[in-house]
Amino acid sequence: MNDIIWKYRINDHLDRLTLKEYRAAIKIIPKVLDVSVNTFHNYRRIKIRDKQDIPYEKVKMLENLFEVKTGELDNFRLQGTSLRQLMKRGNY
């Protein structure tokens, strides 16, 4: 069983492709993102707890390539407090 939780669902989308599509995708995606093949593979291997991130522009490009909505490539949700809540608490 694979216990690794990836930060982004890139591998999930690639796994849905046929072998022929997968091989083509591995060549096409780095070119579209304008990154090296190695960088693209590094993006695929970012774990949920890693501080490393994919640049926002590249995430948006991947969402377009995989035809998913904004935020659907992420395998996490950021938690935080709104500015309004912080101002009410006097935390500034």
N, C-alpha and C positions, 0 to 999 in steps of 0.2 A: 504494500500500500504506500502511496506517495503522500507523506505528511507535509511536504513543503507547500507553503501558501505563497503564491507569487503575488506581487504588488499589482501587477497588471494582467489582464486576461488575454494576453497576446497568444500564448500557447493554446489556450482553449479554442480560439478562433482558427489558428493554424491546424489544429487537430481535426477540425470539421471538414478540411479540404481533402480531396482525393490526393493520391500520391503525386500525380502529375501536376495538379494545382499547387501542392505544397512545394515541390521543387521549383516551380516558376515563382511562387511567392517569395521564397528565400532569396531569389536573385533580384526580383523587382522591388521589394520593400526597401532595402537599404538605398537603392538608387533614388527612389521617390523621396525618402527622408533625407537624402544627401548625407548619409553617414556610411562608415565602413561596415562590411559584413560583421566584423568582430563587435563593433559598437551595437549593432542591431541584436546580436546574440546576447550581449551584456544586458540590453534592455529586457530581453525575454527572461533573464535569470535574476532579476531584482526581486528579492524576497520581501515579504510584507513588513518585516521589522527593520529592513535596511534603510539607512538615511538617504541613500542614493535615490535619485528620481530621474524620470525622463523629462526633458524640457517640454513645457506646456505646448509649444507649437508642434512638436513631434507627436505628442499625445493626440492633439486635434487631427493631425494628418493620419495617424493610425485609425482613429475613430472613423474618419472618412473612408479609408481603404477597406475597413471591415464592415462598413455600412451600419454603424451603431450610433446611438444617440450620445450626446455629451454626457460624460460621466460613466457610461456603461463599460468602458475599458478598465476603469479602476476596480480593484478588488478590495477597496477600503473606503471608509467614510471619515472625513476629518471632523473632529469634534471641537467645538469652541464656544466662546461666549460672545454674544453680539455686542456691538459698540454701545447700543442703548442700555443694555444690562450693566455693562461696566460703568457707564456714566451714572446710573442710578445708585450703584454701590459706592461710588466715589473712588474707584480704582484707577486714578490717573495722576 
